[in-house]
């Protein structure tokens, strides 16, 4: 596993040429391992001037300072079993954080005449959506609308930055979502436009006319860094890199070819520009992210710490594959040229990568934001088609058990979710059928009419009871 530091592949382009052309919001492990690796590879291929200014809005100001101290350079280690390939990414010019630099600096960066593209990895909850549109009751959105010069949300920041561009007579921007939401570009556009319309209809019109919000499908498994993974990276590099990241070798980026102005040549780095991203997004969200959530909840309940450990359980492994092929694939329009059986096999192989310690509890976070597109969308399709969906039901019921905060043997599980308080209150005052009914009444997760749809609630109740009575592994064996 250990390699001499000389095997580190360093940027070979002239970094002094880089200009602030791309603003990335939400710099974290995933963006470093994905967007920035594609961007770095593009710079290696082209030697162009597309520099990146990377920002975060809330936590992580200290991490950004560490990155600035390293001149924006960080290592990405691609791990597969015993193999580790090291790249140093040189695309970042500087970082910004409102607590450190002031919100006005972030806004000025968006209003920089040289800027052309904003990329976003702000997670599902960063879009402040409710039922497919901006949630005007969201605390952050309400606060931002009352003081738009000092936004606290990504949506408020983007809209105010665009307002400054409009006032300065500058061209619009491409705002590219890289989060795991279906039609992520469309949802991002809706959030920004609805916000702008509240602020100033003329701004909303200007955004509609000058900005573009392409959708994109992003894929690379990137576990959160731990002390152990930092140690592993440090051993491989021959020195510590506090900004470094470990991830899998696989990376994919399918981007809707709809840019407002200049477009980085990410295709030279392996990205695909396509007319319609939707089939790729749905395939990835349902097969990969859907089975990830399935394994996260059921695996965590059964005491499995990581996805690779889940793959050591024959029943979990077989069930994850069956979920993909029997309960997710039939709900999809598969993109031309994709063989779903091979896609599913490749996912199982990626999950079994023992070098990745991808925690089930990490993937289990924010379930209320993830379930709709990962599992419930397929359920609606099954209900309409009259198909059964036993594994999806166990995944949803597994999430509900997970929400009670402990594994089958009573070990505590973390509940990180924007609805954590509501869920914890339900768990404290109800159990069994009452608890399930309480969770089903969370309209942020379940569309109002879904629990009333014949066959839905009863199937979830049965799955919940099955898990309660027999536990995860026996329940899965029973329906296999
Ligand atoms: C995971 C994703 O944490 C999660 O919810 O399902 O981050 C997943 O690893 C990526 O989407 C893979 O591309």
Boltz pocket constraint, residues with backbone or C-beta under 6 A from the ligand:
constraints:
  - pocket:
      binder: B
      contacts: [[A, 180], [A, 218], [A, 219], [A, 220], [A, 221], [A, 222], [A, 288], [A, 289], [A, 292], [A, 293], [A, 362], [A, 363], [A, 364], [A, 365], [A, 370]]
      max_distance: 6.0
